[in-house]
Amino acid sequence: MVEGLLRRPFWRDLPLPVLVVTGARAGAAAQLAERFKARLPYARPEKGANKSLAELVDALAGANGALGGNTVGNTLLPAPRFPLTEFVLWARAQRDKRPEEWPKARWPPPPDSRPGQEELKHRFRARFGVRPSLQADSRKRWAAGDFLVRAAVFFVPVATVVAWWLDAGITDLIPLAPGLLALLLGVGAIALQAVRFIRGTAFSRWFRLHRYKDLRRTAGESRPKYALQLMNASEPEIEKLLVYAMLEDLRQAYRKWPRIPWPSWGRGLYALLVLDADDPVHARLLRILDEVLYETDIVPPLLVIVEDPGQPVPPPADREPRTITEDVEDWRSRVALRGPEPRLRLAGDKLVLTDTYEPRLRGVKARAVGYWLAMVALLLAPPLYVYGSNWFGCGSGMMSAEQQCVGLSDNLAEIAPDPALLPILERIKQQNEAIDTRQRVITVFYLGVLTTSHPGDDQTGGSAGELSGIAARQGAYNRLGSWQIKVELANSGQYFRHSEFAARMIRQRAAGDPDVAGVIGLAWSRTETQDAIRVLSDAHIPILSTTNSADLTPLVYQGRPSPYFFRMAAPNSAQARAFELWLDHGLPGGAPVPPRRVAILVERDAEDRELYSKDLADALAKGPYGSAEQYRFADQDELASKVDLACQDGAEVLLYTGRATFLNTVADTREHQCGDKVQILASDDVTEKLAQLLVKNDFTNKPAISFVALNDMRQGQGGNRTQTEIENWIASVKAVGVSRVHAWMGYDALLAVTSAINKIKASDVDESVNIAESVAYNLRGLGVGGLIQGASGKFYFSEDAESHAALPRGLWLFSIDAAPGSSANGPVLRGSCTVDEKAPGTAELEVKCSFG
């Protein structure tokens, strides 16, 4: 029965009775309670040990009181603290401490006495100052540590979020400022929290709100002056306030704070007090306890067991004899209906005490352990979530996502790259190790797809090409014996989904390092690459994108482009113009195609992350083919149905703007659902896929397909000297499946960086010069005075203030010869286009095409 009363519900605390054991043998109440002695806040004052109520309360809840002792075993939960009770006890004790030099005026002095206030102020500081509070005894130091930990649980997550928010906004100003500011915020808040609760100032406002109005502290009244008021109060008033303060302290110790995980959540047992009614001081405490409960309606988390040698309680004449458990349940039902009714008398002859009884408290211990686990989770979860929730197993600077390690690392074992990339990455590692460290070492980051979560959706051909081109240029430049280029790797994961995280890791790595030159890669047009561009641009790090062609990609500042984004490929707007000119001229074997006969197939994804297809379709919608019907699809099944519908609607050209992943679906559906004269016109993304299918002779039905390419596929391998240089490098590492257009673009991107570095070296430069900002400055207008001779052709960067694209760029118009009996197994050139500025220093482009 006692254990049932002491067990604390998780959500709502219940009223507890004062159990009065009558007619039992001596020590029965103590025997009831002693089994719980080491498991909860417990007190059993000896009979006759205290001469007054104040002494008894001091023994229970004073500085060395039994209820405030560290008696809660095996839970690590702190014992209750009694700052309110200690203050009232201290104020009462000052009445007996008249200073010898005090004038003849009465003691205690009245509350408005200035000398009295000054005297109490000195005494208050000596007793409740910060240093005495921490040095008084070991329990105060325990309490200090306890409250510091509690405050940390609340403020560490807050500081983490603040640091993350600041890190996203002002990192380019002072890289250490966000973390330092969050640290100062956390330390300051923890210090304030500790002072308020260790010294009890957080509870002192209770003195202004409690039920005994004549003893309230007025607004703005200092605690020393309030102590003078208590010194002048009568003994009965002080006794009531003492008991009331003790119960309030207990209530605060068990209070479930809604915002902070206070240890009160972990307390599974109520406090227990054992008294003897034969002791007049104990009896007075019980009488005052009854009065306080009646007058204040407080519900203290305290079970009181009283031993009363009086006569047993006779059972009611109109009822059958009941068990003690039934008595308790009846009391609780009456309390729930009519309010506090503290006393519950138990007949001693009903008590059955078993010496072998052991409390069943596993659930109580589990509750305490659960509280501490919640504490640890709250401390660790926010930093892990903000800075990489799954770092474990991937190393510093990386996180685990979709069974891949994404982020920044120089350890290939941690990245675990696709096997097709491994020989290329191993050679880059060797070239990095061979760097002449006597020269200034400039770091260039590659940000691209190094791992895939779905091997069937292979994207590593483009990455293999970019890395091959970058590595070929790195080796050639480092052999010059001047400044050296080091290539570091940042894995964005499949579909560039974690580009922003990789960019953040690059930004952290580059913070304070003047030898970072820029980032190369980000080949896909997706919102994730936009997020990465914004992160890097905020840090003033130039980005050279290889085949990212969406006009939307650099527009990361509310529709304005990033001045740190440099595009190596022709943009989609130019490609859309090439489509228009080709359709107006006529596809192979046909006449010009009117807009009503063109069906534009637009790829979309559920998260609206894909930019390439949408951007290309939007560019077409602005020109003469703006009236062409658009058919949107999300997967291959929906694509097949859209192709079927487009052919039923009378389309003669299926203009496919999606990714190469679904190319076979378009070809197969056209073959079986459309007329023989319906042709396929595809964008540049299918180029590499077509090349692979043609080499393997694995193209479904070999249908007629026309497409735009970013490179001249007829040149094959080694079309110019730089391409030959790249081919020799690829052959030396025995790499396979390498995309040539990506290799040429990657080579030219690093060529642009090294050309900018050469301009920096030509001026007087010292070690403190920020290479990244200098590279960005020198890339703008690079080659205007003399074109750069690259693998993808000659190029320069526009002098436009914001838009930076490598120009002139070529677009090639190819088709796959599907004529019956044709022996051609490669692409057939149908025309070419040149993309250049309309006027020097502008972002407007002009597209000129010729058809053969």
Buried (B, 14 or more C-beta within 10 A) or exposed (E): BBBEBBBBEEEEBBBBBBBBBBBBEEEBBBBBBBBBBEBBBBBBBEBEEBEEBBBBBBBBBBBEBBBBBEBBEEBEBBBBBBBBBBBBBBBBBBBEEEEEEEEEEEBBBEBEBEEBBEBBBEBBEEBBEEEEBBEBEEBBBBBBEBBBBBBBBBBBBBBBBBBBEBBEEBBEEEBEBBBEBBEEBBBEBBEEBBBBBBBBEBBBEBBEEBEBEEBBBEEEBEBBBBBBBBBBBEEEBBBBBBBBBBBBBBBBBBBBEEEBBBBBBBBBBBBBBBBBBBBEBBBBBBEBBBBBBEEBEBBBBBBBBBBBBEEBBEEEEEEEEBEBEEBBBEBBEEBEEEEBBBBBBBBBEBBEEEEEEEBEBEEBBEBBBEBBEBBEEBBEEBBBBBBBBBBEEBBEBBBBBBEBBBBBBBBBEBBBBBEBBBBBBEBBBEBBEEBEEEEBBBBBBBBBBBBBEEEEEBBBBBBBBBBBBBBBBBBBBBEEEEBBBBBBBBBBBBBBBBBBBBBBBBBBBBBEEBBBBBBBBBBBBBBBBBBBBBBBBBBBBBBBBBBBBBBBBBBBBEEEBBBBBBBBBBBBBBBBBBBBBBBBBEBBEEEEBBBBBBBBBBBBBEEEBBBBBBBBBBBBBEBBBEEBBBBBBEEBEBBBBBBBBBBEEEBBBBBBBBBBBBBBBBBBBBBEBBEEEBBBBBBBBBBBBBBBBBEEEEBEEBBBBBBBBBBBBEEEEEBBEBBEBBBEBBEEBEBEBBBBBBBBBBBBBBBBBBBBBBBBEEEEBEEEBBBBBBBBBBBBBBBBEEBBBBBBBEBBBBBBEBBBBBBBBBBBBBBBBBEEEEEEEBBBBBBBBBBBBEEEEEBEBEBEBEBE
